[in-house]
Amino acid sequence: MSAKQILLVEDDSSVARILQMTIERQGHSVEWAANGRDALEVLERLWPDVLITDINMPHLSGRDLCLHIREHYPERSLKVVVMTSMTEREERAWVKDFDDIVFMEKPLSPRQLLALIEEEKR
């Protein structure tokens, strides 16, 4: 397994810290952004191997972040894990339009999240 660069986008700092520690313990590097707008600034200087984003955040939601990335960086490959405690059908529906996005419900299973991070592209 090779170390991955992860961009974690989560507005709850306690959740972000737990996820960051979990991911870094496995040898990966984590850059944290508190919302989608801050994540766009990070993407200007760093293109991660994996983007992990919450959906409900201030300034720019995870959904809008994914749509922005798809529109502005269509040539760039990016594995995306979208996480939320919401289970409404419309939140699940838009994710299905992307072949490189995985939807995970909170609370996340650290084992499943790490497996997604470490999974190689097919």
Jmol script that loads the backbone (N, CA, C; Angstrom):
load data "model"
ATOM      1  N   MET A   1       0.835  -1.177   0.000  1.00  0.00           N
ATOM      2  CA  MET A   1       0.000   0.000   0.000  1.00  0.00           C
ATOM      3  C   MET A   1       0.879   1.238   0.000  1.00  0.00           C
ATOM      4  N   SER A   2       0.605   2.136  -0.906  1.00  0.00           N
ATOM      5  CA  SER A   2       1.359   3.388  -0.928  1.00  0.00           C
ATOM      6  C   SER A   2       0.575   4.468  -0.198  1.00  0.00           C
ATOM      7  N   ALA A   3       1.303   5.393   0.406  1.00  0.00           N
ATOM      8  CA  ALA A   3       0.673   6.484   1.152  1.00  0.00           C
ATOM      9  C   ALA A   3      -0.099   7.386   0.188  1.00  0.00           C
ATOM     10  N   LYS A   4      -1.251   7.837   0.628  1.00  0.00           N
ATOM     11  CA  LYS A   4      -2.113   8.699  -0.187  1.00  0.00           C
ATOM     12  C   LYS A   4      -2.182  10.085   0.432  1.00  0.00           C
ATOM     13  N   GLN A   5      -2.414  11.070  -0.425  1.00  0.00           N
ATOM     14  CA  GLN A   5      -2.677  12.441   0.022  1.00  0.00           C
ATOM     15  C   GLN A   5      -4.197  12.602   0.061  1.00  0.00           C
ATOM     16  N   ILE A   6      -4.722  12.959   1.229  1.00  0.00           N
ATOM     17  CA  ILE A   6      -6.161  13.068   1.436  1.00  0.00           C
ATOM     18  C   ILE A   6      -6.525  14.517   1.710  1.00  0.00           C
ATOM     19  N   LEU A   7      -7.586  14.991   1.070  1.00  0.00           N
ATOM     20  CA  LEU A   7      -8.185  16.280   1.428  1.00  0.00           C
ATOM     21  C   LEU A   7      -9.479  15.960   2.150  1.00  0.00           C
ATOM     22  N   LEU A   8      -9.543  16.332   3.427  1.00  0.00           N
ATOM     23  CA  LEU A   8     -10.699  16.093   4.279  1.00  0.00           C
ATOM     24  C   LEU A   8     -11.456  17.403   4.434  1.00  0.00           C
ATOM     25  N   VAL A   9     -12.722  17.425   4.043  1.00  0.00           N
ATOM     26  CA  VAL A   9     -13.539  18.633   4.119  1.00  0.00           C
ATOM     27  C   VAL A   9     -14.684  18.362   5.091  1.00  0.00           C
ATOM     28  N   GLU A  10     -14.576  18.956   6.267  1.00  0.00           N
ATOM     29  CA  GLU A  10     -15.525  18.692   7.354  1.00  0.00           C
ATOM     30  C   GLU A  10     -15.602  19.922   8.234  1.00  0.00           C
ATOM     31  N   ASP A  11     -16.825  20.429   8.468  1.00  0.00           N
ATOM     32  CA  ASP A  11     -16.980  21.644   9.270  1.00  0.00           C
ATOM     33  C   ASP A  11     -16.977  21.388  10.770  1.00  0.00           C
ATOM     34  N   ASP A  12     -17.140  20.163  11.199  1.00  0.00           N
ATOM     35  CA  ASP A  12     -17.094  19.831  12.622  1.00  0.00           C
ATOM     36  C   ASP A  12     -15.652  19.449  12.967  1.00  0.00           C
ATOM     37  N   SER A  13     -14.971  20.326  13.693  1.00  0.00           N
ATOM     38  CA  SER A  13     -13.544  20.112  13.947  1.00  0.00           C
ATOM     39  C   SER A  13     -13.266  18.843  14.756  1.00  0.00           C
ATOM     40  N   SER A  14     -14.177  18.457  15.652  1.00  0.00           N
ATOM     41  CA  SER A  14     -13.937  17.232  16.424  1.00  0.00           C
ATOM     42  C   SER A  14     -14.027  15.995  15.530  1.00  0.00           C
ATOM     43  N   VAL A  15     -14.982  15.975  14.611  1.00  0.00           N
ATOM     44  CA  VAL A  15     -15.080  14.865  13.645  1.00  0.00           C
ATOM     45  C   VAL A  15     -13.844  14.859  12.752  1.00  0.00           C
ATOM     46  N   ALA A  16     -13.435  16.037  12.303  1.00  0.00           N
ATOM     47  CA  ALA A  16     -12.263  16.143  11.430  1.00  0.00           C
ATOM     48  C   ALA A  16     -11.013  15.611  12.126  1.00  0.00           C
ATOM     49  N   ARG A  17     -10.832  15.957  13.398  1.00  0.00           N
ATOM     50  CA  ARG A  17      -9.648  15.493  14.137  1.00  0.00           C
ATOM     51  C   ARG A  17      -9.618  13.978  14.255  1.00  0.00           C
ATOM     52  N   ILE A  18     -10.773  13.393  14.573  1.00  0.00           N
ATOM     53  CA  ILE A  18     -10.844  11.928  14.707  1.00  0.00           C
ATOM     54  C   ILE A  18     -10.522  11.253  13.378  1.00  0.00           C
ATOM     55  N   LEU A  19     -11.136  11.737  12.298  1.00  0.00           N
ATOM     56  CA  LEU A  19     -10.875  11.153  10.981  1.00  0.00           C
ATOM     57  C   LEU A  19      -9.416  11.347  10.574  1.00  0.00           C
ATOM     58  N   GLN A  20      -8.884  12.537  10.818  1.00  0.00           N
ATOM     59  CA  GLN A  20      -7.498  12.804  10.460  1.00  0.00           C
ATOM     60  C   GLN A  20      -6.549  11.863  11.195  1.00  0.00           C
ATOM     61  N   MET A  21      -6.746  11.693  12.498  1.00  0.00           N
ATOM     62  CA  MET A  21      -5.880  10.791  13.269  1.00  0.00           C
ATOM     63  C   MET A  21      -5.999   9.354  12.763  1.00  0.00           C
ATOM     64  N   THR A  22      -7.220   8.923  12.467  1.00  0.00           N
ATOM     65  CA  THR A  22      -7.449   7.562  11.973  1.00  0.00           C
ATOM     66  C   THR A  22      -6.719   7.331  10.653  1.00  0.00           C
ATOM     67  N   ILE A  23      -6.837   8.282   9.761  1.00  0.00           N
ATOM     68  CA  ILE A  23      -6.227   8.152   8.428  1.00  0.00           C
ATOM     69  C   ILE A  23      -4.703   8.247   8.520  1.00  0.00           C
ATOM     70  N   GLU A  24      -4.200   9.198   9.306  1.00  0.00           N
ATOM     71  CA  GLU A  24      -2.748   9.374   9.416  1.00  0.00           C
ATOM     72  C   GLU A  24      -2.085   8.185  10.091  1.00  0.00           C
ATOM     73  N   ARG A  25      -2.792   7.513  11.000  1.00  0.00           N
ATOM     74  CA  ARG A  25      -2.229   6.314  11.639  1.00  0.00           C
ATOM     75  C   ARG A  25      -1.913   5.226  10.631  1.00  0.00           C
ATOM     76  N   GLN A  26      -2.579   5.266   9.493  1.00  0.00           N
ATOM     77  CA  GLN A  26      -2.326   4.279   8.447  1.00  0.00           C
ATOM     78  C   GLN A  26      -1.265   4.745   7.456  1.00  0.00           C
ATOM     79  N   GLY A  27      -0.618   5.885   7.741  1.00  0.00           N
ATOM     80  CA  GLY A  27       0.494   6.347   6.915  1.00  0.00           C
ATOM     81  C   GLY A  27       0.136   7.329   5.820  1.00  0.00           C
ATOM     82  N   HIS A  28      -1.109   7.763   5.770  1.00  0.00           N
ATOM     83  CA  HIS A  28      -1.533   8.725   4.756  1.00  0.00           C
ATOM     84  C   HIS A  28      -1.396  10.150   5.289  1.00  0.00           C
ATOM     85  N   SER A  29      -1.277  11.132   4.392  1.00  0.00           N
ATOM     86  CA  SER A  29      -1.240  12.542   4.805  1.00  0.00           C
ATOM     87  C   SER A  29      -2.616  13.134   4.616  1.00  0.00           C
ATOM     88  N   VAL A  30      -2.979  14.039   5.526  1.00  0.00           N
ATOM     89  CA  VAL A  30      -4.306  14.653   5.493  1.00  0.00           C
ATOM     90  C   VAL A  30      -4.182  16.168   5.539  1.00  0.00           C
ATOM     91  N   GLU A  31      -4.830  16.812   4.599  1.00  0.00           N
ATOM     92  CA  GLU A  31      -5.006  18.264   4.606  1.00  0.00           C
ATOM     93  C   GLU A  31      -6.468  18.490   4.954  1.00  0.00           C
ATOM     94  N   TRP A  32      -6.752  19.383   5.894  1.00  0.00           N
ATOM     95  CA  TRP A  32      -8.124  19.612   6.349  1.00  0.00           C
ATOM     96  C   TRP A  32      -8.617  20.973   5.892  1.00  0.00           C
ATOM     97  N   ALA A  33      -9.847  21.012   5.411  1.00  0.00           N
ATOM     98  CA  ALA A  33     -10.545  22.251   5.071  1.00  0.00           C
ATOM     99  C   ALA A  33     -11.884  22.223   5.799  1.00  0.00           C
ATOM    100  N   ALA A  34     -12.286  23.369   6.359  1.00  0.00           N
ATOM    101  CA  ALA A  34     -13.494  23.432   7.186  1.00  0.00           C
ATOM    102  C   ALA A  34     -14.780  23.570   6.377  1.00  0.00           C
ATOM    103  N   ASN A  35     -14.662  23.829   5.076  1.00  0.00           N
ATOM    104  CA  ASN A  35     -15.853  23.942   4.230  1.00  0.00           C
ATOM    105  C   ASN A  35     -15.424  23.846   2.769  1.00  0.00           C
ATOM    106  N   GLY A  36     -16.411  23.803   1.887  1.00  0.00           N
ATOM    107  CA  GLY A  36     -16.129  23.645   0.465  1.00  0.00           C
ATOM    108  C   GLY A  36     -15.344  24.791  -0.129  1.00  0.00           C
ATOM    109  N   ARG A  37     -15.610  26.001   0.324  1.00  0.00           N
ATOM    110  CA  ARG A  37     -14.884  27.166  -0.201  1.00  0.00           C
ATOM    111  C   ARG A  37     -13.403  27.057   0.138  1.00  0.00           C
ATOM    112  N   ASP A  38     -13.100  26.687   1.383  1.00  0.00           N
ATOM    113  CA  ASP A  38     -11.699  26.498   1.773  1.00  0.00           C
ATOM    114  C   ASP A  38     -11.067  25.337   1.002  1.00  0.00           C
ATOM    115  N   ALA A  39     -11.839  24.319   0.721  1.00  0.00           N
ATOM    116  CA  ALA A  39     -11.329  23.171  -0.038  1.00  0.00           C
ATOM    117  C   ALA A  39     -10.909  23.590  -1.445  1.00  0.00           C
ATOM    118  N   LEU A  40     -11.675  24.496  -2.059  1.00  0.00           N
ATOM    119  CA  LEU A  40     -11.299  24.976  -3.397  1.00  0.00           C
ATOM    120  C   LEU A  40      -9.947  25.675  -3.360  1.00  0.00           C
ATOM    121  N   GLU A  41      -9.667  26.415  -2.285  1.00  0.00           N
ATOM    122  CA  GLU A  41      -8.359  27.064  -2.143  1.00  0.00           C
ATOM    123  C   GLU A  41      -7.250  26.026  -2.019  1.00  0.00           C
ATOM    124  N   VAL A  42      -7.511  24.957  -1.270  1.00  0.00           N
ATOM    125  CA  VAL A  42      -6.518  23.887  -1.130  1.00  0.00           C
ATOM    126  C   VAL A  42      -6.268  23.236  -2.489  1.00  0.00           C
ATOM    127  N   LEU A  43      -7.324  23.013  -3.264  1.00  0.00           N
ATOM    128  CA  LEU A  43      -7.177  22.362  -4.565  1.00  0.00           C
ATOM    129  C   LEU A  43      -6.356  23.183  -5.551  1.00  0.00           C
ATOM    130  N   GLU A  44      -6.249  24.485  -5.329  1.00  0.00           N
ATOM    131  CA  GLU A  44      -5.410  25.321  -6.186  1.00  0.00           C
ATOM    132  C   GLU A  44      -3.927  24.988  -6.022  1.00  0.00           C
ATOM    133  N   ARG A  45      -3.536  24.486  -4.851  1.00  0.00           N
ATOM    134  CA  ARG A  45      -2.126  24.202  -4.597  1.00  0.00           C
ATOM    135  C   ARG A  45      -1.816  22.719  -4.411  1.00  0.00           C
ATOM    136  N   LEU A  46      -2.855  21.915  -4.208  1.00  0.00           N
ATOM    137  CA  LEU A  46      -2.652  20.505  -3.915  1.00  0.00           C
ATOM    138  C   LEU A  46      -3.779  19.691  -4.537  1.00  0.00           C
ATOM    139  N   TRP A  47      -3.425  18.718  -5.349  1.00  0.00           N
ATOM    140  CA  TRP A  47      -4.439  17.816  -5.901  1.00  0.00           C
ATOM    141  C   TRP A  47      -4.308  16.478  -5.174  1.00  0.00           C
ATOM    142  N   PRO A  48      -5.291  16.134  -4.341  1.00  0.00           N
ATOM    143  CA  PRO A  48      -5.176  14.926  -3.522  1.00  0.00           C
ATOM    144  C   PRO A  48      -5.465  13.651  -4.310  1.00  0.00           C
ATOM    145  N   ASP A  49      -5.121  12.537  -3.708  1.00  0.00           N
ATOM    146  CA  ASP A  49      -5.500  11.234  -4.264  1.00  0.00           C
ATOM    147  C   ASP A  49      -6.964  10.945  -3.965  1.00  0.00           C
ATOM    148  N   VAL A  50      -7.406  11.399  -2.784  1.00  0.00           N
ATOM    149  CA  VAL A  50      -8.778  11.152  -2.338  1.00  0.00           C
ATOM    150  C   VAL A  50      -9.322  12.413  -1.673  1.00  0.00           C
ATOM    151  N   LEU A  51     -10.554  12.753  -2.012  1.00  0.00           N
ATOM    152  CA  LEU A  51     -11.283  13.845  -1.358  1.00  0.00           C
ATOM    153  C   LEU A  51     -12.373  13.210  -0.510  1.00  0.00           C
ATOM    154  N   ILE A  52     -12.392  13.535   0.784  1.00  0.00           N
ATOM    155  CA  ILE A  52     -13.449  13.073   1.683  1.00  0.00           C
ATOM    156  C   ILE A  52     -14.193  14.320   2.118  1.00  0.00           C
ATOM    157  N   THR A  53     -15.488  14.395   1.821  1.00  0.00           N
ATOM    158  CA  THR A  53     -16.225  15.614   2.126  1.00  0.00           C
ATOM    159  C   THR A  53     -17.580  15.335   2.760  1.00  0.00           C
ATOM    160  N   ASP A  54     -17.917  16.187   3.713  1.00  0.00           N
ATOM    161  CA  ASP A  54     -19.253  16.206   4.283  1.00  0.00           C
ATOM    162  C   ASP A  54     -20.163  16.876   3.256  1.00  0.00           C
ATOM    163  N   ILE A  55     -21.469  16.681   3.358  1.00  0.00           N
ATOM    164  CA  ILE A  55     -22.398  17.364   2.449  1.00  0.00           C
ATOM    165  C   ILE A  55     -22.838  18.697   3.033  1.00  0.00           C
ATOM    166  N   ASN A  56     -23.342  18.695   4.248  1.00  0.00           N
ATOM    167  CA  ASN A  56     -23.873  19.924   4.851  1.00  0.00           C
ATOM    168  C   ASN A  56     -22.770  20.719   5.530  1.00  0.00           C
ATOM    169  N   MET A  57     -22.389  21.829   4.880  1.00  0.00           N
ATOM    170  CA  MET A  57     -21.356  22.708   5.420  1.00  0.00           C
ATOM    171  C   MET A  57     -21.692  24.147   5.053  1.00  0.00           C
ATOM    172  N   PRO A  58     -21.164  25.089   5.814  1.00  0.00           N
ATOM    173  CA  PRO A  58     -21.380  26.491   5.463  1.00  0.00           C
ATOM    174  C   PRO A  58     -20.543  26.890   4.240  1.00  0.00           C
ATOM    175  N   HIS A  59     -20.931  27.956   3.605  1.00  0.00           N
ATOM    176  CA  HIS A  59     -20.216  28.601   2.491  1.00  0.00           C
ATOM    177  C   HIS A  59     -20.305  27.846   1.169  1.00  0.00           C
ATOM    178  N   LEU A  60     -20.058  26.562   1.165  1.00  0.00           N
ATOM    179  CA  LEU A  60     -20.172  25.754  -0.049  1.00  0.00           C
ATOM    180  C   LEU A  60     -20.347  24.311   0.393  1.00  0.00           C
ATOM    181  N   SER A  61     -21.464  23.715   0.041  1.00  0.00           N
ATOM    182  CA  SER A  61     -21.759  22.347   0.477  1.00  0.00           C
ATOM    183  C   SER A  61     -20.848  21.341  -0.221  1.00  0.00           C
ATOM    184  N   GLY A  62     -20.802  20.152   0.315  1.00  0.00           N
ATOM    185  CA  GLY A  62     -20.039  19.084  -0.319  1.00  0.00           C
ATOM    186  C   GLY A  62     -20.568  18.758  -1.702  1.00  0.00           C
ATOM    187  N   ARG A  63     -21.869  18.799  -1.844  1.00  0.00           N
ATOM    188  CA  ARG A  63     -22.465  18.547  -3.167  1.00  0.00           C
ATOM    189  C   ARG A  63     -22.003  19.600  -4.163  1.00  0.00           C
ATOM    190  N   ASP A  64     -22.079  20.879  -3.771  1.00  0.00           N
ATOM    191  CA  ASP A  64     -21.658  21.948  -4.673  1.00  0.00           C
ATOM    192  C   ASP A  64     -20.154  21.894  -4.940  1.00  0.00           C
ATOM    193  N   LEU A  65     -19.382  21.472  -3.954  1.00  0.00           N
ATOM    194  CA  LEU A  65     -17.946  21.290  -4.153  1.00  0.00           C
ATOM    195  C   LEU A  65     -17.695  20.238  -5.234  1.00  0.00           C
ATOM    196  N   CYS A  66     -18.371  19.116  -5.145  1.00  0.00           N
ATOM    197  CA  CYS A  66     -18.208  18.051  -6.152  1.00  0.00           C
ATOM    198  C   CYS A  66     -18.630  18.523  -7.542  1.00  0.00           C
ATOM    199  N   LEU A  67     -19.729  19.234  -7.610  1.00  0.00           N
ATOM    200  CA  LEU A  67     -20.193  19.754  -8.903  1.00  0.00           C
ATOM    201  C   LEU A  67     -19.189  20.755  -9.477  1.00  0.00           C
ATOM    202  N   HIS A  68     -18.623  21.600  -8.623  1.00  0.00           N
ATOM    203  CA  HIS A  68     -17.617  22.574  -9.065  1.00  0.00           C
ATOM    204  C   HIS A  68     -16.374  21.855  -9.604  1.00  0.00           C
ATOM    205  N   ILE A  69     -15.906  20.859  -8.877  1.00  0.00           N
ATOM    206  CA  ILE A  69     -14.725  20.106  -9.314  1.00  0.00           C
ATOM    207  C   ILE A  69     -14.995  19.447 -10.662  1.00  0.00           C
ATOM    208  N   ARG A  70     -16.154  18.847 -10.802  1.00  0.00           N
ATOM    209  CA  ARG A  70     -16.493  18.175 -12.063  1.00  0.00           C
ATOM    210  C   ARG A  70     -16.529  19.161 -13.226  1.00  0.00           C
ATOM    211  N   GLU A  71     -17.068  20.360 -12.970  1.00  0.00           N
ATOM    212  CA  GLU A  71     -17.182  21.370 -14.024  1.00  0.00           C
ATOM    213  C   GLU A  71     -15.840  22.018 -14.366  1.00  0.00           C
ATOM    214  N   HIS A  72     -15.034  22.327 -13.361  1.00  0.00           N
ATOM    215  CA  HIS A  72     -13.802  23.081 -13.578  1.00  0.00           C
ATOM    216  C   HIS A  72     -12.548  22.231 -13.775  1.00  0.00           C
ATOM    217  N   TYR A  73     -12.608  20.969 -13.407  1.00  0.00           N
ATOM    218  CA  TYR A  73     -11.445  20.080 -13.550  1.00  0.00           C
ATOM    219  C   TYR A  73     -11.856  18.763 -14.210  1.00  0.00           C
ATOM    220  N   PRO A  74     -12.525  18.820 -15.356  1.00  0.00           N
ATOM    221  CA  PRO A  74     -13.041  17.575 -15.951  1.00  0.00           C
ATOM    222  C   PRO A  74     -11.939  16.593 -16.361  1.00  0.00           C
ATOM    223  N   GLU A  75     -10.744  17.097 -16.599  1.00  0.00           N
ATOM    224  CA  GLU A  75      -9.654  16.234 -17.054  1.00  0.00           C
ATOM    225  C   GLU A  75      -8.890  15.585 -15.900  1.00  0.00           C
ATOM    226  N   ARG A  76      -9.178  16.004 -14.673  1.00  0.00           N
ATOM    227  CA  ARG A  76      -8.437  15.498 -13.514  1.00  0.00           C
ATOM    228  C   ARG A  76      -9.195  14.365 -12.842  1.00  0.00           C
ATOM    229  N   SER A  77      -8.469  13.353 -12.494  1.00  0.00           N
ATOM    230  CA  SER A  77      -9.051  12.203 -11.810  1.00  0.00           C
ATOM    231  C   SER A  77      -9.043  12.453 -10.304  1.00  0.00           C
ATOM    232  N   LEU A  78     -10.128  12.058  -9.649  1.00  0.00           N
ATOM    233  CA  LEU A  78     -10.206  12.245  -8.209  1.00  0.00           C
ATOM    234  C   LEU A  78     -11.222  11.276  -7.623  1.00  0.00           C
ATOM    235  N   LYS A  79     -10.775  10.470  -6.687  1.00  0.00           N
ATOM    236  CA  LYS A  79     -11.688   9.601  -5.943  1.00  0.00           C
ATOM    237  C   LYS A  79     -12.322  10.460  -4.853  1.00  0.00           C
ATOM    238  N   VAL A  80     -13.654  10.403  -4.735  1.00  0.00           N
ATOM    239  CA  VAL A  80     -14.369  11.224  -3.769  1.00  0.00           C
ATOM    240  C   VAL A  80     -15.235  10.337  -2.884  1.00  0.00           C
ATOM    241  N   VAL A  81     -15.137  10.575  -1.565  1.00  0.00           N
ATOM    242  CA  VAL A  81     -16.017   9.927  -0.601  1.00  0.00           C
ATOM    243  C   VAL A  81     -16.878  11.035  -0.005  1.00  0.00           C
ATOM    244  N   VAL A  82     -18.185  10.923  -0.199  1.00  0.00           N
ATOM    245  CA  VAL A  82     -19.135  11.891   0.338  1.00  0.00           C
ATOM    246  C   VAL A  82     -19.743  11.286   1.595  1.00  0.00           C
ATOM    247  N   MET A  83     -19.681  12.042   2.694  1.00  0.00           N
ATOM    248  CA  MET A  83     -20.214  11.521   3.948  1.00  0.00           C
ATOM    249  C   MET A  83     -21.267  12.476   4.503  1.00  0.00           C
ATOM    250  N   THR A  84     -22.302  11.882   5.076  1.00  0.00           N
ATOM    251  CA  THR A  84     -23.363  12.687   5.668  1.00  0.00           C
ATOM    252  C   THR A  84     -24.194  11.835   6.609  1.00  0.00           C
ATOM    253  N   SER A  85     -24.885  12.496   7.492  1.00  0.00           N
ATOM    254  CA  SER A  85     -25.847  11.787   8.336  1.00  0.00           C
ATOM    255  C   SER A  85     -27.221  11.819   7.688  1.00  0.00           C
ATOM    256  N   MET A  86     -27.343  12.554   6.594  1.00  0.00           N
ATOM    257  CA  MET A  86     -28.618  12.640   5.873  1.00  0.00           C
ATOM    258  C   MET A  86     -28.824  11.391   5.033  1.00  0.00           C
ATOM    259  N   THR A  87     -30.052  10.937   4.981  1.00  0.00           N
ATOM    260  CA  THR A  87     -30.334   9.745   4.181  1.00  0.00           C
ATOM    261  C   THR A  87     -31.450   9.991   3.172  1.00  0.00           C
ATOM    262  N   GLU A  88     -31.800  11.262   2.954  1.00  0.00           N
ATOM    263  CA  GLU A  88     -32.869  11.557   2.006  1.00  0.00           C
ATOM    264  C   GLU A  88     -32.508  11.038   0.618  1.00  0.00           C
ATOM    265  N   ARG A  89     -33.504  10.604  -0.089  1.00  0.00           N
ATOM    266  CA  ARG A  89     -33.318  10.013  -1.406  1.00  0.00           C
ATOM    267  C   ARG A  89     -32.604  10.949  -2.376  1.00  0.00           C
ATOM    268  N   GLU A  90     -32.947  12.253  -2.367  1.00  0.00           N
ATOM    269  CA  GLU A  90     -32.314  13.175  -3.323  1.00  0.00           C
ATOM    270  C   GLU A  90     -30.826  13.339  -3.051  1.00  0.00           C
ATOM    271  N   GLU A  91     -30.406  13.183  -1.812  1.00  0.00           N
ATOM    272  CA  GLU A  91     -28.972  13.270  -1.526  1.00  0.00           C
ATOM    273  C   GLU A  91     -28.242  12.050  -2.066  1.00  0.00           C
ATOM    274  N   ARG A  92     -28.869  10.925  -2.041  1.00  0.00           N
ATOM    275  CA  ARG A  92     -28.247   9.736  -2.617  1.00  0.00           C
ATOM    276  C   ARG A  92     -28.294   9.761  -4.139  1.00  0.00           C
ATOM    277  N   ALA A  93     -29.339  10.337  -4.698  1.00  0.00           N
ATOM    278  CA  ALA A  93     -29.554  10.300  -6.145  1.00  0.00           C
ATOM    279  C   ALA A  93     -28.452  11.018  -6.923  1.00  0.00           C
ATOM    280  N   TRP A  94     -28.046  12.211  -6.513  1.00  0.00           N
ATOM    281  CA  TRP A  94     -27.054  12.950  -7.307  1.00  0.00           C
ATOM    282  C   TRP A  94     -25.702  12.254  -7.324  1.00  0.00           C
ATOM    283  N   VAL A  95     -25.367  11.537  -6.278  1.00  0.00           N
ATOM    284  CA  VAL A  95     -24.090  10.843  -6.220  1.00  0.00           C
ATOM    285  C   VAL A  95     -24.020   9.765  -7.298  1.00  0.00           C
ATOM    286  N   LYS A  96     -25.131   9.167  -7.615  1.00  0.00           N
ATOM    287  CA  LYS A  96     -25.160   8.094  -8.613  1.00  0.00           C
ATOM    288  C   LYS A  96     -24.806   8.577 -10.011  1.00  0.00           C
ATOM    289  N   ASP A  97     -24.864   9.907 -10.247  1.00  0.00           N
ATOM    290  CA  ASP A  97     -24.505  10.458 -11.548  1.00  0.00           C
ATOM    291  C   ASP A  97     -22.995  10.519 -11.766  1.00  0.00           C
ATOM    292  N   PHE A  98     -22.237  10.268 -10.720  1.00  0.00           N
ATOM    293  CA  PHE A  98     -20.783  10.294 -10.788  1.00  0.00           C
ATOM    294  C   PHE A  98     -20.257   8.879 -10.618  1.00  0.00           C
ATOM    295  N   ASP A  99     -19.330   8.484 -11.471  1.00  0.00           N
ATOM    296  CA  ASP A  99     -18.785   7.134 -11.323  1.00  0.00           C
ATOM    297  C   ASP A  99     -17.587   7.090 -10.386  1.00  0.00           C
ATOM    298  N   ASP A 100     -17.120   8.256  -9.928  1.00  0.00           N
ATOM    299  CA  ASP A 100     -15.948   8.285  -9.067  1.00  0.00           C
ATOM    300  C   ASP A 100     -16.263   8.780  -7.651  1.00  0.00           C
ATOM    301  N   ILE A 101     -17.551   8.764  -7.267  1.00  0.00           N
ATOM    302  CA  ILE A 101     -17.958   9.213  -5.943  1.00  0.00           C
ATOM    303  C   ILE A 101     -18.632   8.060  -5.200  1.00  0.00           C
ATOM    304  N   VAL A 102     -18.229   7.905  -3.941  1.00  0.00           N
ATOM    305  CA  VAL A 102     -18.826   6.889  -3.078  1.00  0.00           C
ATOM    306  C   VAL A 102     -19.548   7.621  -1.950  1.00  0.00           C
ATOM    307  N   PHE A 103     -20.744   7.191  -1.627  1.00  0.00           N
ATOM    308  CA  PHE A 103     -21.556   7.791  -0.575  1.00  0.00           C
ATOM    309  C   PHE A 103     -21.425   6.946   0.680  1.00  0.00           C
ATOM    310  N   MET A 104     -21.112   7.595   1.825  1.00  0.00           N
ATOM    311  CA  MET A 104     -21.035   6.884   3.102  1.00  0.00           C
ATOM    312  C   MET A 104     -21.862   7.640   4.136  1.00  0.00           C
ATOM    313  N   GLU A 105     -22.641   6.904   4.902  1.00  0.00           N
ATOM    314  CA  GLU A 105     -23.440   7.519   5.961  1.00  0.00           C
ATOM    315  C   GLU A 105     -22.647   7.611   7.248  1.00  0.00           C
ATOM    316  N   LYS A 106     -22.846   8.730   7.966  1.00  0.00           N
ATOM    317  CA  LYS A 106     -22.272   8.877   9.312  1.00  0.00           C
ATOM    318  C   LYS A 106     -23.170   8.143  10.286  1.00  0.00           C
ATOM    319  N   PRO A 107     -22.651   7.560  11.321  1.00  0.00           N
ATOM    320  CA  PRO A 107     -21.235   7.524  11.633  1.00  0.00           C
ATOM    321  C   PRO A 107     -20.492   6.579  10.699  1.00  0.00           C
ATOM    322  N   LEU A 108     -19.308   6.998  10.297  1.00  0.00           N
ATOM    323  CA  LEU A 108     -18.507   6.227   9.359  1.00  0.00           C
ATOM    324  C   LEU A 108     -17.836   5.059  10.055  1.00  0.00           C
ATOM    325  N   SER A 109     -17.674   4.004   9.325  1.00  0.00           N
ATOM    326  CA  SER A 109     -16.863   2.888   9.794  1.00  0.00           C
ATOM    327  C   SER A 109     -15.418   3.197   9.393  1.00  0.00           C
ATOM    328  N   PRO A 110     -14.517   3.367  10.363  1.00  0.00           N
ATOM    329  CA  PRO A 110     -13.122   3.643  10.009  1.00  0.00           C
ATOM    330  C   PRO A 110     -12.536   2.574   9.085  1.00  0.00           C
ATOM    331  N   ARG A 111     -12.886   1.337   9.312  1.00  0.00           N
ATOM    332  CA  ARG A 111     -12.370   0.246   8.476  1.00  0.00           C
ATOM    333  C   ARG A 111     -12.836   0.401   7.023  1.00  0.00           C
ATOM    334  N   GLN A 112     -14.116   0.715   6.826  1.00  0.00           N
ATOM    335  CA  GLN A 112     -14.632   0.895   5.463  1.00  0.00           C
ATOM    336  C   GLN A 112     -14.018   2.119   4.798  1.00  0.00           C
ATOM    337  N   LEU A 113     -13.873   3.210   5.559  1.00  0.00           N
ATOM    338  CA  LEU A 113     -13.274   4.423   5.004  1.00  0.00           C
ATOM    339  C   LEU A 113     -11.834   4.158   4.576  1.00  0.00           C
ATOM    340  N   LEU A 114     -11.060   3.513   5.413  1.00  0.00           N
ATOM    341  CA  LEU A 114      -9.673   3.203   5.062  1.00  0.00           C
ATOM    342  C   LEU A 114      -9.597   2.264   3.862  1.00  0.00           C
ATOM    343  N   ALA A 115     -10.510   1.318   3.778  1.00  0.00           N
ATOM    344  CA  ALA A 115     -10.537   0.415   2.624  1.00  0.00           C
ATOM    345  C   ALA A 115     -10.789   1.203   1.343  1.00  0.00           C
ATOM    346  N   LEU A 116     -11.697   2.188   1.385  1.00  0.00           N
ATOM    347  CA  LEU A 116     -11.953   3.016   0.200  1.00  0.00           C
ATOM    348  C   LEU A 116     -10.742   3.852  -0.172  1.00  0.00           C
ATOM    349  N   ILE A 117     -10.075   4.405   0.829  1.00  0.00           N
ATOM    350  CA  ILE A 117      -8.889   5.219   0.584  1.00  0.00           C
ATOM    351  C   ILE A 117      -7.799   4.375  -0.087  1.00  0.00           C
ATOM    352  N   GLU A 118      -7.606   3.185   0.401  1.00  0.00           N
ATOM    353  CA  GLU A 118      -6.501   2.344  -0.050  1.00  0.00           C
ATOM    354  C   GLU A 118      -6.822   1.527  -1.298  1.00  0.00           C
ATOM    355  N   GLU A 119      -8.079   1.487  -1.681  1.00  0.00           N
ATOM    356  CA  GLU A 119      -8.488   0.733  -2.872  1.00  0.00           C
ATOM    357  C   GLU A 119      -7.898   1.378  -4.125  1.00  0.00           C
ATOM    358  N   GLU A 120      -7.253   0.566  -4.925  1.00  0.00           N
ATOM    359  CA  GLU A 120      -6.686   1.056  -6.171  1.00  0.00           C
ATOM    360  C   GLU A 120      -7.780   1.138  -7.227  1.00  0.00           C
ATOM    361  N   LYS A 121      -7.594   2.058  -8.174  1.00  0.00           N
ATOM    362  CA  LYS A 121      -8.567   2.200  -9.259  1.00  0.00           C
ATOM    363  C   LYS A 121      -8.586   0.953 -10.099  1.00  0.00           C
ATOM    364  N   ARG A 122      -9.762   0.664 -10.620  1.00  0.00           N
ATOM    365  CA  ARG A 122      -9.901  -0.539 -11.465  1.00  0.00           C
ATOM    366  C   ARG A 122      -9.675  -0.187 -12.902  1.00  0.00           C
TER     367      ARG A 122
END
end "model"
wireframe off; spacefill off
backbone 0.3
color backbone group
